[in-house]
Amino acid sequence: MPNKLLLMAAGSHRLRRIVAGSPLTRGVVQRFVAGEVNDEAIAVARRIVDSGMRVTIDHLGEGTTTVEQAAAVRDAYLSLLSAMRMPGMAEVSVKLSALGSALPHNGRRHAYRLTRDICAAAAAADATVTLDMEDHTTVDLTLAVLDELRTEFPWVGVALQACLHRTPADCQRLAYAGSRVRLVKGAYAEPASVAFTRRRQIDEAFDRCLRILMQGQGYPMVATHDPRLIDSAIGLARAGGRSTTDFEVQMLYGIRANEQTRLAGEGYRVRVYLPYGQDWYAYFTRRLAEKPANLLLLARSFKPGAAD
C-alpha cells in the first residue's frame, strides 16, 4: 500500500509544489537527481566516468502536451550531447512521451523524428541512446519506434520491464546480435491483468527474462540494485561464456554507490543512471516508492535545524 500511495503521489501537483518549494528537501533531492541544468549534470557525469564507470543521462520530463514542448526536450538533449565530450563512456536515456508520443495528432511520428535527431547527435558525440520504457500502454509504440530507429542506428537500446506478463516474449524477440536491452523490474503502478504485482513474482519474472537475455546474442544491461539478481546475472554470464564486457550492470545515481564502485573495481561494466532537469518530482517519488526507507531521509529534512 505505501508504494501505491507514493506512485499516486508522483502525479500530485499539490505535493509537487510542497516538496519543490521547500529548501529543506533540496539535499534529499540532490541525492537522487544530478541538478537541474546541463552543466550540473555533466559535472556529476564526469566524476562518475573518472572513477571508472559509465553513465546514462536522462533529461527528466514526460507527458509532453505540445509540439513546442517536445522540440524543447529534443533541443535540451542536443545541447547536452554537444557538451558531454565523454567518448564511448556516456549515453542518454529518453522517454518518448517527453518527445511527443502522446500528442493527439501524429504523436508517434513526432517522437520518432525528434528521437532520430537525438540519435544522430549521439552518433556524432560517440555516445549511445536508450529508450526508457513507460507504463504498459506505451510498450507497442516504444518498440515500433525502436525498430524504426535501429534501421539507421542499430545500437539504440531499449528498457523492458520484467513485471509485465508480455516481457519474456519481448526479450526473446530482442535477444539478437547487436541488440542492447536494459532489463528493469518496473517502476509504474500496473494492473494485475498485465503485470505481476507481488515482489516475489516480480523477482522471479526478472530471473526468467535475465536468463533469456543472457542466453541470447545481444548485450544485456542489468538494471537492479538487488544483490541476488546481480549475482545471478554474473553467474549466468559466466556460464554462457560472456566476458565482463559482454554485459553491464546499471544502478541509479545515489543508490548503493559503494556497490557500484566495488563491481567496477572487479572489472565489471557499471553504468550509473543519472537523471537531471527541472521536472524531477515524478522521478523522485518513484524512487521513494521503490525503497520507502528513503522516506526517512525526506522526513528528517523537515525537522528543525535540518537546513543548517
C-alpha positions in Angstrom: 0.0 0.0 0.0 2.7 2.6 0.8 4.3 2.0 -2.6 1.0 2.5 -4.4 0.3 5.7 -2.4 3.8 7.0 -3.4 3.2 6.2 -7.0 0.0 8.1 -6.9 1.8 11.0 -5.3 4.1 11.1 -8.4 1.1 12.7 -10.2 0.1 15.1 -7.5 0.6 18.7 -8.4 -0.1 19.9 -4.9 2.5 17.6 -3.3 5.0 18.6 -6.0 4.6 22.2 -5.0 5.2 21.4 -1.4 8.3 19.3 -2.0 9.7 21.5 -4.7 9.0 24.7 -2.8 10.8 23.7 0.4 14.6 24.4 0.6 14.7 21.8 3.4 14.3 18.9 0.9 17.0 20.1 -1.5 19.7 17.9 -0.1 17.5 14.8 -0.3 16.5 15.5 -3.9 20.1 16.1 -4.8 21.0 12.6 -3.6 19.0 11.2 -6.5 18.9 14.0 -9.1 22.1 15.5 -10.6 21.0 19.1 -10.8 18.6 21.0 -13.0 20.8 22.2 -15.8 23.3 20.7 -18.3 26.5 21.9 -16.5 25.4 20.4 -13.2 24.6 17.0 -14.8 27.8 16.9 -16.9 30.0 17.7 -13.8 28.5 14.8 -11.9 28.8 12.6 -15.0 32.5 13.4 -15.4 33.2 12.5 -11.8 31.5 9.1 -12.3 33.4 8.5 -15.6 36.7 9.5 -14.0 36.0 6.8 -11.3 35.9 4.1 -13.9 32.2 3.8 -14.5 29.8 4.8 -17.4 26.8 7.0 -17.3 23.4 7.2 -18.9 21.9 10.7 -18.6 18.2 11.3 -18.5 16.7 14.8 -19.0 13.6 14.4 -16.8 10.2 15.0 -18.2 7.2 13.1 -19.5 3.7 13.7 -20.7 4.5 16.5 -23.2 1.4 18.1 -24.4 2.6 20.4 -27.3 4.9 20.1 -30.3 6.8 23.0 -28.9 7.5 21.3 -25.6 8.6 18.1 -27.4 11.0 20.1 -29.5 12.4 21.9 -26.4 13.2 18.4 -24.9 14.9 17.4 -28.1 16.9 20.6 -28.0 17.9 20.0 -24.4 19.4 16.6 -25.4 21.2 18.1 -28.4 22.8 20.7 -26.1 23.7 18.1 -23.6 25.3 15.8 -26.2 27.3 18.7 -27.8 28.8 19.4 -24.3 29.4 16.0 -22.9 32.8 15.0 -24.5 33.0 11.6 -22.9 33.5 9.4 -25.9 32.5 5.8 -25.5 31.5 6.2 -21.9 28.2 8.0 -22.0 24.7 7.7 -23.4 21.4 9.4 -23.0 18.1 7.9 -21.9 14.9 9.3 -23.5 11.2 8.9 -22.8 9.1 9.0 -25.9 6.3 10.7 -24.1 8.6 13.6 -23.4 9.2 13.8 -27.2 5.6 13.9 -28.1 4.5 10.3 -28.5 1.1 11.0 -26.7 0.2 14.1 -28.8 -3.2 13.6 -30.4 -2.0 14.2 -34.0 0.9 12.2 -35.3 2.4 11.7 -31.9 4.4 8.6 -32.9 5.9 10.5 -35.9 6.9 13.5 -33.8 8.5 11.2 -31.3 10.4 9.2 -34.0 11.6 12.4 -35.7 12.8 14.1 -32.6 14.4 10.9 -31.2 16.1 10.4 -34.5 17.7 13.9 -34.2 19.0 12.8 -30.7 20.4 9.6 -32.1 22.2 11.5 -34.9 23.7 13.9 -32.3 24.7 10.9 -30.1 26.5 9.2 -33.0 28.4 12.4 -33.7 29.4 12.6 -30.0 30.4 8.9 -29.8 27.6 8.3 -27.4 24.6 6.0 -27.5 20.8 6.3 -26.8 18.5 4.0 -24.8 14.7 4.4 -25.0 13.2 4.3 -21.5 10.0 2.2 -21.1 7.0 3.8 -19.6 3.7 2.2 -18.5 2.2 -0.8 -20.2 0.1 1.2 -22.6 3.3 2.6 -24.3 5.2 -0.7 -24.9 4.0 -1.4 -28.5 4.6 2.2 -29.6 8.1 2.3 -28.0 9.1 -1.0 -29.6 7.8 0.2 -33.0 9.9 3.4 -32.8 12.9 1.3 -31.7 12.6 -1.0 -34.7 12.4 2.0 -37.0 15.4 3.8 -35.4 17.5 0.6 -35.5 17.4 0.5 -39.3 19.7 3.6 -39.2 21.2 3.3 -35.7 21.4 -0.4 -34.8 23.0 0.4 -31.4 19.9 2.1 -29.9 18.9 0.4 -26.7 15.6 -0.1 -25.0 14.3 -0.8 -21.5 12.0 -3.7 -20.8 10.0 -4.1 -17.6 10.2 -7.6 -16.1 7.0 -7.2 -14.2 4.9 -7.2 -17.4 3.5 -10.6 -18.4 4.5 -9.9 -22.1 8.2 -9.2 -21.4 9.7 -12.7 -21.8 8.4 -12.7 -25.4 9.8 -9.2 -26.0 13.2 -10.4 -24.5 13.2 -13.4 -26.9 12.5 -11.2 -29.9 15.1 -8.6 -29.0 17.9 -11.0 -27.9 19.7 -10.8 -31.2 23.3 -9.8 -32.0 23.9 -6.1 -31.5 20.7 -5.5 -29.6 21.1 -3.6 -26.4 18.3 -4.3 -23.8 18.1 -2.8 -20.3 16.1 -5.1 -18.0 14.4 -3.4 -15.1 11.8 -4.6 -12.6 9.4 -1.8 -13.4 8.5 1.4 -11.6 4.9 2.0 -12.7 1.7 1.0 -10.8 0.4 -1.6 -13.3 -2.8 -3.6 -13.1 -2.7 -7.3 -12.2 -4.2 -8.1 -15.6 -1.0 -7.1 -17.4 1.7 -7.3 -14.7 2.9 -9.2 -11.7 2.3 -7.1 -8.6 3.9 -9.1 -5.8 7.6 -8.6 -5.1 8.4 -12.3 -5.2 6.6 -12.7 -8.6 8.5 -9.8 -10.0 11.9 -11.1 -8.9 11.1 -14.5 -10.5 10.0 -12.8 -13.7 13.2 -10.8 -13.7 15.2 -14.0 -13.4 13.3 -15.6 -16.3 13.9 -12.5 -18.5 17.5 -12.3 -17.5 18.1 -15.9 -18.5 16.6 -15.3 -21.9 18.8 -12.2 -22.5 22.0 -13.9 -21.2 21.4 -16.9 -23.4 20.8 -14.7 -26.4 23.2 -12.9 -28.7 22.5 -9.3 -27.6 24.0 -7.1 -25.0 22.1 -7.3 -21.7 22.0 -4.2 -19.4 21.0 -5.5 -16.0 19.3 -2.6 -14.1 18.8 -3.6 -10.5 20.2 -2.9 -7.0 19.2 -6.4 -5.8 22.4 -8.3 -4.8 20.8 -11.7 -5.5 19.8 -10.6 -9.0 23.2 -9.1 -9.7 24.9 -12.3 -8.6 22.5 -14.3 -10.8 23.4 -12.1 -13.8 27.2 -12.6 -13.2 26.7 -16.4 -12.8 24.6 -16.6 -16.0 27.2 -14.5 -17.9 30.0 -16.8 -16.8 28.0 -19.9 -17.6 27.3 -18.6 -21.1 30.9 -17.7 -21.8 30.4 -13.9 -21.6 33.3 -11.7 -20.5 32.9 -8.9 -18.1 32.5 -6.5 -21.1 29.7 -8.6 -22.7 27.1 -7.2 -20.4 26.7 -4.4 -17.9 25.1 -3.7 -14.5 23.2 -0.4 -14.2 22.2 1.3 -11.0 20.6 4.6 -10.2 22.5 7.7 -9.1 22.5 7.9 -5.3 21.7 4.3 -4.6 24.3 1.7 -3.5 27.2 3.8 -4.6 29.7 1.6 -2.7 28.4 -1.5 -4.6 28.8 0.4 -7.9 32.4 1.1 -7.0 33.1 -2.5 -5.9 31.7 -4.0 -9.1 33.6 -1.6 -11.3 36.8 -2.4 -9.3 36.3 -6.1 -10.1 36.3 -5.3 -13.8 32.6 -5.4 -14.5 31.0 -2.7 -16.6 28.9 -0.5 -14.4 26.7 2.3 -15.7 25.0 4.9 -13.5 21.6 6.2 -14.4 21.9 9.9 -14.0 18.7 12.0 -14.1 18.6 15.8 -14.1 16.3 18.6 -15.0 13.6 20.8 -13.5 10.9 18.2 -13.9 12.3 15.9 -11.3 9.3 15.4 -9.0 7.7 12.3 -10.6 11.1 10.6 -10.9 11.9 11.4 -7.2 8.7 10.0 -5.9 9.1 6.8 -7.9 12.5 6.3 -6.3 10.9 6.7 -2.9 8.3 4.1 -3.8 11.0 1.6 -4.8 12.7 2.0 -1.4 10.3 3.5 1.2 13.2 3.7 3.7 14.3 6.7 1.7 11.2 8.4 3.2 13.2 8.7 6.4 15.7 10.9 4.7 12.8 13.1 3.4 11.2 13.2 6.8 14.4 14.2 8.6 14.9 17.1 6.1 11.7 18.8 7.5 13.0 18.6 11.1 14.0 21.9 12.8 17.7 22.6 12.1 17.9 20.2 9.1 18.8 23.0 6.8 21.8 24.1 9.0 
